[in-house]
């Protein structure tokens, strides 16, 4: 059964938000594949911190270390690293089983597919915890990949039914997964939560970042935040930008995020061929995201697939409207405040950018911010997640 949490009425949601004082404290293990910089990892750590503030006992268990260790520390979360590379992930099963036996969690919340398999395998040795699978993509079984990723996909399709609950961050993602894995457990949708403590309009940051990027004072900045991966479809973004730049000399494109040297070079060459190389900036990875978003006039998301693209909600919380492709929860996030196009039409995307640029105003920025505060905060995400886990344990104990 699919339960789209976003479809419940406001009284039900408010009841969930007001329930922290009456919640039964739970012991929850958040199982991550690593602590590298990624959207799923950022969200898992932020959610873990919010759940801990609600009184739950949280442990982060990761298969590998990485730069997000500092984020775990800032949240005051206990961390255990099993030190098993993903290529040797099966070797982590006995180590994970021993960890679960010691921590005695009520729930193991496994983010992404390899962790699902590990959690379900460990259950053979430690049958107590409820296993929750976190789904973070909208087209899980259509993802291209190597032989290993295809094998993992086949395995998850077969074993998902042994889990207790599937939590997706978009209706599209949950529906797609269940079409391909009909034996999946009960599912619900909990959108990503955006930390309102981290994201807000930053006028001084806007000035400093634009100066750092050496932009002209009157630059009209179209921005993209995300790794330089083929799934983000920077090719279409550059093609659409070239159409904008041909008629607006103020237009600049800034791409924030890491990528391999060959990938960056390929995108630079594409911009040069289209005659806009001098107005496309590859800014690399940044951590001062409020200032980065504030330095933009419009956010662009050209992804071929997404679950819940947090960058869109983060930008809107900073007052920046977005043009997005129609994948995952993107259209739901922007609502009528942004623009939505197909995933493979650069001309349509350019036209949408023109429309949104013409619509820009202080009032639109304020409405973008209000929308995220009303529907997509980290506190709401934690409340809905906690309520789902409480219900799961209550229904399990009644059987």
CORLINNOR-V406984 format. One line per field, one symbol per residue. burial: + if it has 9 or more other ideal C-beta (glycine too) atoms within 8 Angstrom, else -. A space follows every 50 residues. Layout:
burial=???
This chain:
burial=-+-+++------+--++-++--+--++++++++++++-++++++++++++ ++-+-+-+++++++-+-++-+++-+-+-++++-+-+--+--++-+++-++ +-+-+++++++++++++++++++-++--+++++++++++++-+-----++ -++-+++-++--++++++++++++++++-++--++-++++++++++--+- ++--++-+++--+-+---++++++++-+---+++-++++++++++----- +++++++-+---++--++-++--+-++-+++++-----++++++++++++ ++++++++++++++++++++++++++++++++++--+++++-+-++-+++ +++++++--+---++++++-+++-++++++++++++++++-++--+---
